[in-house]
Amino acid sequence: MTRPASSARPPFTIKGWHVGAAVVAFFVLVIGVDAGFLVMAYRSHPGQVAARPYEAGLIYNAELERLRAQEALGWRAGAEARPGKLEVLFQDRDAQPLTGLKVSATMQRPATEQGRTELVLRETAPGVYVADHGLSGAWDARIEAAGAAGEQFVAERRLTWP
């Protein structure tokens, strides 16, 4: 007896073109997602950090020049948070105290601009300048000193009071 011909399909087998199509589909998906992310990134941030970048660059260059001039002075400053006061010691390049300076400090909270305080320091000993205050917690201090001959010095420190 002869068997009738089977009408069932042969089992599925993966051929080379199936693998090629899967690889191409995978890369099309990856490239499509990357392109979507790039478009969203460019639309959300144009790359401009400052509203007026040219002016910001000029200010930055002036700050670099100020730092070079300050480095040439050789002055050093050490700030200390004492209970109820800010104490700053100024020395020249030979570790001698600097006297007769006009010193001020701008105190600002690290996380906010609220509570910004301006202090004027007075010389209490050769090279030691002090300002009384009622501050507590962490503060960023920008200490500015001017010499009799027009020298300018700026020091920035983070200080913490109990």
CYANA upper distance limits for C-alpha pairs under 8 A (distance plus 0.5 A):
 14 ILE  CA     18 HIS  CA      6.64
 14 ILE  CA     19 VAL  CA      7.90
 15 LYS  CA     19 VAL  CA      7.33
 16 GLY  CA     20 GLY  CA      6.80
 17 TRP  CA     21 ALA  CA      6.50
 18 HIS  CA     22 ALA  CA      6.71
 19 VAL  CA     23 VAL  CA      6.75
 20 GLY  CA     24 VAL  CA      6.70
 21 ALA  CA     25 ALA  CA      6.51
 22 ALA  CA     26 PHE  CA      6.58
 23 VAL  CA     27 PHE  CA      6.87
 24 VAL  CA     28 VAL  CA      6.61
 25 ALA  CA     29 LEU  CA      6.68
 26 PHE  CA     30 VAL  CA      6.79
 27 PHE  CA     31 ILE  CA      6.47
 28 VAL  CA     32 GLY  CA      6.45
 29 LEU  CA     33 VAL  CA      6.72
 30 VAL  CA     34 ASP  CA      6.70
 31 ILE  CA     35 ALA  CA      6.52
 32 GLY  CA     36 GLY  CA      6.73
 33 VAL  CA     37 PHE  CA      6.80
 34 ASP  CA     38 LEU  CA      6.68
 35 ALA  CA     39 VAL  CA      6.71
 36 GLY  CA     40 MET  CA      6.77
 37 PHE  CA     41 ALA  CA      6.57
 38 LEU  CA     42 TYR  CA      6.66
 39 VAL  CA     43 ARG  CA      6.65
 40 MET  CA     44 SER  CA      6.60
 41 ALA  CA     45 HIS  CA      6.63
 42 TYR  CA     46 PRO  CA      6.18
 42 TYR  CA     47 GLY  CA      8.34
 48 GLN  CA     53 PRO  CA      8.18
 49 VAL  CA     53 PRO  CA      7.92
 50 ALA  CA     56 ALA  CA      7.59
 52 ARG  CA     56 ALA  CA      6.78
 53 PRO  CA     57 GLY  CA      6.60
 54 TYR  CA     58 LEU  CA      6.91
 55 GLU  CA     59 ILE  CA      6.77
 56 ALA  CA     60 TYR  CA      6.65
 57 GLY  CA     61 ASN  CA      6.67
 58 LEU  CA     62 ALA  CA      6.71
 59 ILE  CA     63 GLU  CA      6.68
 60 TYR  CA     64 LEU  CA      6.79
 61 ASN  CA     65 GLU  CA      6.77
 62 ALA  CA     66 ARG  CA      6.68
 63 GLU  CA     67 LEU  CA      6.71
 64 LEU  CA     68 ARG  CA      6.79
 65 GLU  CA     69 ALA  CA      6.78
 66 ARG  CA     70 GLN  CA      6.58
 67 LEU  CA     71 GLU  CA      6.54
 68 ARG  CA     72 ALA  CA      6.79
 69 ALA  CA     73 LEU  CA      6.99
 70 GLN  CA     74 GLY  CA      7.34
 70 GLN  CA     75 TRP  CA      7.84
 70 GLN  CA    152 GLN  CA      7.52
 70 GLN  CA    153 PHE  CA      6.48
 70 GLN  CA    154 VAL  CA      8.47
 71 GLU  CA     75 TRP  CA      7.95
 73 LEU  CA     92 ASP  CA      8.27
 73 LEU  CA     93 ARG  CA      8.02
 74 GLY  CA     92 ASP  CA      6.43
 74 GLY  CA     93 ARG  CA      5.11
 75 TRP  CA     90 PHE  CA      7.53
 75 TRP  CA     91 GLN  CA      6.19
 75 TRP  CA     92 ASP  CA      4.92
 75 TRP  CA     93 ARG  CA      6.13
 75 TRP  CA    153 PHE  CA      8.11
 76 ARG  CA     90 PHE  CA      6.28
 76 ARG  CA     91 GLN  CA      5.73
 76 ARG  CA     92 ASP  CA      6.73
 76 ARG  CA     93 ARG  CA      7.80
 77 ALA  CA     88 VAL  CA      7.13
 77 ALA  CA     89 LEU  CA      6.04
 77 ALA  CA     90 PHE  CA      5.11
 77 ALA  CA     91 GLN  CA      6.95
 77 ALA  CA    155 ALA  CA      7.41
 78 GLY  CA     88 VAL  CA      6.02
 78 GLY  CA     89 LEU  CA      5.64
 78 GLY  CA     90 PHE  CA      7.20
 79 ALA  CA     86 LEU  CA      7.75
 79 ALA  CA     87 GLU  CA      6.24
 79 ALA  CA     88 VAL  CA      4.81
 79 ALA  CA     89 LEU  CA      6.96
 79 ALA  CA    157 ARG  CA      7.82
 79 ALA  CA    159 LEU  CA      8.50
 80 GLU  CA     86 LEU  CA      6.68
 80 GLU  CA     87 GLU  CA      5.74
 80 GLU  CA     88 VAL  CA      6.77
 80 GLU  CA    159 LEU  CA      7.64
 81 ALA  CA     85 LYS  CA      7.08
 81 ALA  CA     86 LEU  CA      5.75
 81 ALA  CA     87 GLU  CA      7.04
 81 ALA  CA    159 LEU  CA      6.50
 81 ALA  CA    160 THR  CA      6.83
 81 ALA  CA    161 TRP  CA      6.43
 82 ARG  CA     86 LEU  CA      6.46
 82 ARG  CA     87 GLU  CA      7.33
 82 ARG  CA    161 TRP  CA      7.66
 83 PRO  CA    161 TRP  CA      7.29
 83 PRO  CA    162 PRO  CA      7.95
 84 GLY  CA    132 ASP  CA      6.34
 84 GLY  CA    133 HIS  CA      5.90
 84 GLY  CA    134 GLY  CA      6.06
 84 GLY  CA    135 LEU  CA      7.42
 85 LYS  CA    130 VAL  CA      7.19
 85 LYS  CA    131 ALA  CA      5.99
 85 LYS  CA    132 ASP  CA      4.76
 85 LYS  CA    133 HIS  CA      5.94
 85 LYS  CA    134 GLY  CA      8.09
 86 LEU  CA    130 VAL  CA      6.06
 86 LEU  CA    131 ALA  CA      5.76
 86 LEU  CA    132 ASP  CA      6.98
 86 LEU  CA    133 HIS  CA      8.02
 87 GLU  CA    128 VAL  CA      7.43
 87 GLU  CA    129 TYR  CA      6.26
 87 GLU  CA    130 VAL  CA      5.03
 87 GLU  CA    131 ALA  CA      7.25
 88 VAL  CA    128 VAL  CA      6.27
 88 VAL  CA    129 TYR  CA      5.67
 88 VAL  CA    130 VAL  CA      6.89
 89 LEU  CA     97 PRO  CA      8.13
 89 LEU  CA    127 GLY  CA      6.00
 89 LEU  CA    128 VAL  CA      5.08
 89 LEU  CA    129 TYR  CA      6.84
 90 PHE  CA     97 PRO  CA      6.35
 90 PHE  CA     98 LEU  CA      5.99
 90 PHE  CA    127 GLY  CA      5.56
 90 PHE  CA    128 VAL  CA      7.05
 90 PHE  CA    129 TYR  CA      8.48
 91 GLN  CA     95 ALA  CA      5.61
 91 GLN  CA     96 GLN  CA      5.69
 91 GLN  CA     97 PRO  CA      4.91
 91 GLN  CA     98 LEU  CA      5.72
 91 GLN  CA    127 GLY  CA      7.06
 92 ASP  CA     96 GLN  CA      5.93
 92 ASP  CA     97 PRO  CA      6.90
 92 ASP  CA     98 LEU  CA      6.70
 97 PRO  CA    126 PRO  CA      6.30
 97 PRO  CA    127 GLY  CA      4.79
 97 PRO  CA    128 VAL  CA      8.27
 98 LEU  CA    126 PRO  CA      7.29
 98 LEU  CA    127 GLY  CA      5.14
 99 THR  CA    123 GLU  CA      8.17
 99 THR  CA    126 PRO  CA      6.10
 99 THR  CA    127 GLY  CA      5.60
100 GLY  CA    123 GLU  CA      8.14
100 GLY  CA    147 GLY  CA      7.51
100 GLY  CA    148 ALA  CA      7.63
101 LEU  CA    145 ALA  CA      6.65
101 LEU  CA    146 ALA  CA      6.09
101 LEU  CA    147 GLY  CA      5.46
101 LEU  CA    148 ALA  CA      7.33
102 LYS  CA    121 LEU  CA      8.26
102 LYS  CA    122 ARG  CA      8.47
102 LYS  CA    145 ALA  CA      6.02
102 LYS  CA    146 ALA  CA      5.67
102 LYS  CA    147 GLY  CA      7.12
103 VAL  CA    120 VAL  CA      6.77
103 VAL  CA    121 LEU  CA      5.90
103 VAL  CA    122 ARG  CA      7.73
103 VAL  CA    129 TYR  CA      7.98
103 VAL  CA    143 ILE  CA      7.61
103 VAL  CA    144 GLU  CA      6.19
103 VAL  CA    145 ALA  CA      4.88
103 VAL  CA    146 ALA  CA      7.07
104 SER  CA    118 GLU  CA      7.80
104 SER  CA    119 LEU  CA      6.10
104 SER  CA    120 VAL  CA      4.91
104 SER  CA    121 LEU  CA      6.04
104 SER  CA    143 ILE  CA      6.35
104 SER  CA    144 GLU  CA      5.92
104 SER  CA    145 ALA  CA      7.08
105 ALA  CA    118 GLU  CA      6.35
105 ALA  CA    119 LEU  CA      5.53
105 ALA  CA    120 VAL  CA      6.88
105 ALA  CA    121 LEU  CA      7.90
105 ALA  CA    141 ALA  CA      6.78
105 ALA  CA    142 ARG  CA      5.93
105 ALA  CA    143 ILE  CA      4.78
105 ALA  CA    144 GLU  CA      6.62
106 THR  CA    116 ARG  CA      7.64
106 THR  CA    117 THR  CA      6.31
106 THR  CA    118 GLU  CA      5.14
106 THR  CA    119 LEU  CA      6.81
106 THR  CA    141 ALA  CA      6.18
106 THR  CA    142 ARG  CA      5.62
106 THR  CA    143 ILE  CA      7.02
107 MET  CA    116 ARG  CA      6.17
107 MET  CA    117 THR  CA      5.48
107 MET  CA    118 GLU  CA      6.69
107 MET  CA    119 LEU  CA      8.06
107 MET  CA    139 TRP  CA      6.61
107 MET  CA    140 ASP  CA      6.20
107 MET  CA    141 ALA  CA      5.19
107 MET  CA    142 ARG  CA      7.09
108 GLN  CA    112 THR  CA      8.07
108 GLN  CA    113 GLU  CA      6.77
108 GLN  CA    114 GLN  CA      8.06
108 GLN  CA    115 GLY  CA      7.14
108 GLN  CA    116 ARG  CA      5.14
108 GLN  CA    117 THR  CA      7.02
108 GLN  CA    139 TRP  CA      5.98
108 GLN  CA    140 ASP  CA      5.68
108 GLN  CA    141 ALA  CA      7.05
109 ARG  CA    113 GLU  CA      6.74
109 ARG  CA    114 GLN  CA      7.62
109 ARG  CA    115 GLY  CA      7.50
109 ARG  CA    116 ARG  CA      7.51
109 ARG  CA    138 ALA  CA      7.11
109 ARG  CA    139 TRP  CA      5.24
109 ARG  CA    140 ASP  CA      6.46
110 PRO  CA    138 ALA  CA      7.61
110 PRO  CA    139 TRP  CA      6.51
110 PRO  CA    140 ASP  CA      6.37
119 LEU  CA    131 ALA  CA      6.97
120 VAL  CA    131 ALA  CA      6.77
121 LEU  CA    129 TYR  CA      6.01
121 LEU  CA    130 VAL  CA      5.44
121 LEU  CA    131 ALA  CA      5.08
122 ARG  CA    129 TYR  CA      5.63
122 ARG  CA    130 VAL  CA      5.90
122 ARG  CA    131 ALA  CA      6.97
123 GLU  CA    127 GLY  CA      7.50
123 GLU  CA    128 VAL  CA      6.15
123 GLU  CA    129 TYR  CA      4.77
123 GLU  CA    130 VAL  CA      6.88
124 THR  CA    128 VAL  CA      6.37
124 THR  CA    129 TYR  CA      6.38
124 THR  CA    130 VAL  CA      7.16
125 ALA  CA    129 TYR  CA      7.79
135 LEU  CA    161 TRP  CA      7.39
136 SER  CA    160 THR  CA      7.59
136 SER  CA    161 TRP  CA      5.24
136 SER  CA    162 PRO  CA      6.07
137 GLY  CA    160 THR  CA      5.74
137 GLY  CA    161 TRP  CA      5.45
137 GLY  CA    162 PRO  CA      6.43
138 ALA  CA    158 ARG  CA      7.44
138 ALA  CA    159 LEU  CA      6.24
138 ALA  CA    160 THR  CA      4.72
138 ALA  CA    161 TRP  CA      6.95
139 TRP  CA    158 ARG  CA      6.18
139 TRP  CA    159 LEU  CA      5.89
139 TRP  CA    160 THR  CA      6.68
140 ASP  CA    156 GLU  CA      7.65
140 ASP  CA    157 ARG  CA      6.33
140 ASP  CA    158 ARG  CA      4.87
140 ASP  CA    159 LEU  CA      6.77
141 ALA  CA    155 ALA  CA      8.49
141 ALA  CA    156 GLU  CA      6.05
141 ALA  CA    157 ARG  CA      5.74
141 ALA  CA    158 ARG  CA      6.48
141 ALA  CA    159 LEU  CA      7.50
142 ARG  CA    154 VAL  CA      7.37
142 ARG  CA    155 ALA  CA      6.34
142 ARG  CA    156 GLU  CA      5.01
142 ARG  CA    157 ARG  CA      7.20
143 ILE  CA    154 VAL  CA      6.09
143 ILE  CA    155 ALA  CA      5.63
143 ILE  CA    156 GLU  CA      6.66
144 GLU  CA    152 GLN  CA      7.87
144 GLU  CA    153 PHE  CA      6.23
144 GLU  CA    154 VAL  CA      5.03
144 GLU  CA    155 ALA  CA      7.09
145 ALA  CA    152 GLN  CA      6.44
145 ALA  CA    153 PHE  CA      5.60
145 ALA  CA    154 VAL  CA      6.92
146 ALA  CA    150 GLY  CA      6.67
146 ALA  CA    151 GLU  CA      5.99
146 ALA  CA    152 GLN  CA      5.27
146 ALA  CA    153 PHE  CA      6.91
147 GLY  CA    151 GLU  CA      5.36
147 GLY  CA    152 GLN  CA      7.10
